[in-house]
């Protein structure tokens, strides 16, 4: 699994050998933002377009693009640390 970043968003990327395409999913947001491409260049373009479209849609809907993390685990930590831990876990394919 690989990771791509764009405009502060991170996405995990996997290869589907059956369809022969790269598939990506943006991590750390409440909405599902997925993209795909047959080449690395196509995948990167699709990722950028998907993030840009997501940001436009959030703006049009008047919602925040990222869900803020509550900062609650078994202890209190800063929300930014919690958000980073959530994103790292998702990128690693962990819960």
C-alpha positions in Angstrom: 0.0 0.0 0.0 1.2 3.5 -0.8 0.2 7.0 0.3 -0.4 10.1 -1.7 -0.9 13.7 -0.4 -2.5 16.7 -1.9 -3.7 20.0 -0.3 -3.2 18.5 3.1 -5.2 15.4 2.4 -3.7 11.9 2.5 -4.9 8.9 0.5 -4.0 5.3 0.6 -3.5 3.7 -2.8 -3.7 0.0 -3.7 -3.5 -1.9 -7.0 -6.3 -4.0 -8.3 -4.7 -6.7 -10.5 -8.0 -8.0 -11.7 -9.1 -4.6 -13.2 -5.4 -3.5 -13.7 -6.0 -0.1 -12.0 -4.8 1.8 -9.0 -7.5 2.6 -6.5 -7.3 5.4 -3.9 -9.3 6.5 -0.9 -8.9 9.7 1.0 -8.2 9.1 4.7 -9.3 11.2 7.7 -12.6 12.6 6.4 -16.1 11.6 7.2 -17.2 11.4 3.5 -16.0 8.7 1.1 -13.7 10.2 -1.5 -12.4 7.5 -3.9 -10.6 7.7 -7.2 -8.8 5.4 -9.7 -6.4 5.5 -12.6 -4.7 3.0 -14.9 -1.4 4.9 -14.7 0.4 6.8 -11.9 -0.2 10.1 -13.8 -3.9 9.3 -14.3 -4.2 8.3 -10.6 -2.6 11.5 -9.5 -4.9 13.6 -11.7 -7.9 11.7 -10.4 -6.8 12.3 -6.8 -6.4 16.0 -7.3 -9.7 16.3 -9.1 -11.5 14.3 -6.3 -10.0 16.4 -3.5 -10.9 19.6 -5.4 -14.4 18.4 -6.1 -14.8 17.4 -2.5 -13.8 20.8 -1.3 -16.1 22.5 -3.7 -19.0 20.3 -2.7 -18.4 21.0 1.0 -18.3 24.8 0.3 -21.6 24.6 -1.7 -23.2 22.6 1.2 -21.8 24.9 3.8 -20.1 22.1 5.7 -16.6 21.8 7.0 -14.4 19.6 4.7 -12.9 17.6 7.6 -14.7 16.1 10.6 -13.0 17.5 13.7 -11.6 14.8 16.0 -13.1 14.9 19.5 -9.7 14.3 21.3 -11.3 11.6 23.4 -9.6 8.2 23.8 -8.9 6.7 27.2 -7.2 10.0 28.0 -7.5 13.5 26.7 -5.1 14.6 23.9 -5.1 17.6 21.6 -7.6 17.1 18.7 -4.9 17.6 16.2 -3.0 14.6 17.7 -6.2 12.5 17.7 -6.8 13.4 14.0 -3.3 12.4 13.1 -3.6 9.1 14.9 -7.0 8.4 13.1 -5.4 9.2 9.8 -2.3 7.1 10.5 -4.4 4.1 11.5 -6.6 4.4 8.4 -3.6 4.7 6.1 -2.2 1.6 7.7 -5.5 -0.3 7.2 -6.0 -0.5 11.0 -9.0 0.4 13.1 
